[in-house]
Amino acid sequence: MKSIMGKIWIIMFLAFFYSCEGKNKGAVVHEERDSVYRTAPDILEDDVRYHISLLASDSLEGRKAGSAGERKAGEYIKNKFAGWGLGKFSGDYDHPFSFLSRMKAIEGTLFIDGVEAVYRRDFIPIVPVDSSNVSAEVIFAGFGYKYSDKQLVLDDYADIDVRNKWLMLFEESSLPDAHPRLKQNLLNRYEMAKKKGASGILAIHTDKASGGALVNRNFGYSSADYTIPVIRISQKTADSLLNRANAPANTLNNVYQYIPVNVSASVYTRQDTIHSNNIIACLEGQDPVLKDEYIVIGAHHDHLGIVKAYTVFDEKQFIYNGADDNASGVAGILEIAEKLASGGEPLKRSVIFMTFGAEEEGLKGSRHLCENLPVPASKIKLMVNLDMIGRLDSYKLFVNTVDSGVPAEKTVKMLSAPYTDLRLIFSPNKMRNSDHYPFYEKNIPVVMFTTGPHKDYHTPNDTAGTLNYAGEKYLLDLVYDLIVHAALRVEN
């Protein structure tokens, strides 16, 4: 077991280490230099850099929805809007809202023959099912697979009675000769264990190379109906249990091992209420009739915050700064707002600037706003969403209009003609993956601009030093042209 587990966990540790250790390792790092913000009637590369460097700084701690860092980002945005003299709805830029967290917080206790295990060092509950004092003996079943006709298949536990027992399994099914369909997570094995009447699962998931790290990470429980607990245990805890079995376990062929020990566990869950905020400002149009029609440009200002990992020795924290996701989009909002507010050709329609909270929690901010729009939905002629626009690689710019061939798509194609370096890729889809979608559901025409996903997405490596600032300034010029065109066009 130790040989197999060592190989598994060295691989997993290296993946975890290189994704979290050293924020800029492996990333394309663009030149970093001091940047001083300047009020200017144009979109400036240095100003884009300044906004992003502040919003994605460690001091904002990743801007998680409901956090002090998110509130600091909001204050920065509001101060800019106020400095440019942008208007308010209902006398305030703030539009607060509350919601229940996307994931339940999970805590618990674990006793082995009456001896209490240490939470986060020896075990972590990983599914949100409240279990009051589940007490049972243990059956070890290796990977939860068996050989049938020389093929590896999901075990149906027909050869062993797992009723009213803890089923102890390796969490990862990384057997070299398994069919790819079988190299899956714990979910199907969970369903089989539940069907066969197991009291719960003890999932062995550790990293010897990191000193026995236990990562508080679920295995996709949001889509399943969970009724029995799953406890992730350290390898040290698993070894102490197996040592009581008086015989080695055959991990490949799953010779079941009864373990004469009583494991008692309780799992407690709670769902926290999070208080977040949307920020809205307006630049009034000059046409006496068309000023009551609106062009909206928005971007979400939240990100993932601080992610914690627990080891035998200590607790580690990693700040997910979210420079591209989505300080880059907010910087775009600010630069376009400043340029529009600084003068130039008077706009006929009004322009609304929005930054959304809690996008990472399931578009909570934009959904709340679309149910409480400050103006009638029928008066909004276009919504433009900026989400991850800081990685203009080979000048590829993805444009999502949700439906292909709509007028907004034709307009973008027409306006992009002078931008000969841009390679526009139109990718209409109906994925509910960013803040334009709730507006689409209100029958409002939408356009989302993004430079697309990358290897640093949702990792600590998404930092200000990895962005293409010249590229973002270039694409923001096109977005600005689209906003002006939509605000000036006489025909709807």
Buried (B, 14 or more C-beta within 10 A) or exposed (E): BEEBBEEBBBBBBEEBBEBBEEBBEEBBEBEBEEBEBEEEEBBBBBBBBBBBBBBBBEEBBBBBBBBEBBBBBBEBBBEBBEEBEBEBBEEEBBBBBEBEBBBBEBEBBBBBEEEEBEBBBBBBBBBBBEBEEBEBBBBBBBBBBBEEEEEBBBBEBEEBEBEEBBBBBBBBBBBEEBEEEBEBEBBBBBBBBBEBEBBBBBBBBBBBBBEBBBBBEBBEBEEBEBEBBBBBBBBBBBBBBBEBBEEEBEBBEBBBBBBEBBBBBBBBBEEEEBBBBBBBBBBEBEBEEBBBBBBBBBBBBBBBBBBEBBBBEEEBEBBBBBBBBBBBBBBBBBBBBBBBBEEEEEBBBBBBBBBBBBBBBEBBBBBBBBEEBBBEBEEBBBBBBBBBBBBBEEBBBBBBBBBEEBEBBEBBEEBBEEBEEBBBEBBBEEEEBBBBBBBBBBEBBBBBBBBBEBEBBBBBBBBBBBBBBEBBBBBBBBBBBBBBBBBBBEEE
